Amino acid sequence: MNKREKIYNVVICLLAIVSVTLALEDMWRGLSPAARVCDEIIYLVFVADYIIRFVVAKEKKQFFKSNVKEEFKNQIMH
């Protein structure tokens, strides 16, 4: 794994942690307007990430099959 991939993985992991934290906060107390905007931005980053990875994938069918469960879980969380 090169440095770029490591940075990508760390950023996506941190965004996922923040997203889960915001989801839990939303369930317990609700989100402030600023936190809701933050949550929506993170959601859009995940959507953009998926679309970009799909577009550049050489084997789109295989990419879709291997990522459909992951994306389904993301939709449930959001």
N, C-alpha and C positions, 0 to 999 in steps of 0.2 A: 504494500500500500504506500503510495507516494504522499508527500506532504499535503498536496491539494486535497486528496481524498480524506486524509486525517482531519483536516480543518473542516471539510464538508460534514463529515460524520459527527464531529464535536458540535458544530452549529445546529445540525438537525436534532441531535440528542438534547441539547439545551432547550431548543424550541419546543420539543415534545414534553420535556419536564415542565416548562412554564405553561404549556397548553393544558396539561393534566391538572396542574395546580389551579389554574383559572377555572377549569371545569368543576373541580371540587368546591372552590370558593363560590362559584355561581349556584351550585346546588344548596350550599349551606346558608349563605347570606345574600346572594345576588352580587352582581358585579357593578362597580361604579362605571360611569360613562367612559372614563379613560381606560379602565381595565377591559371593558367590552370592545373598544377600538383596538386595543392591543391584541385581544383574542381574535378578532376578525382579521387583522394583519397577519398573524401567525397562520391562521387558516388559509389565507390567500397564498402565503409562501409555500405551504404544503401542496396546495393545488397546482401552483406554478411549477414546483419541483417535479410533481408527477407528470405533468404535461410535457415538460422539457425532456425528462428521462424517456418518456414514451416516444416523442418525436425523434430523438437521436438513437433509439434502440434499433439495432439491425434486425432482430427477430421480434417484431411487435406482438405477434401472437403469444410467444413464450413470455415476453415481458408482462403482458396483460395477465396471463395465467399465474405467473409467480407473484404478482403484486395485487391481485384482486382481493385477496383476504386482508392484506395490510390496509388497503384503501377502504374496505368495508368497515374495518375496525375504526379507522379515523372518522368515518362518517357517523358512526354510532356515538363516538365521544363528542363530536361537535353537535 
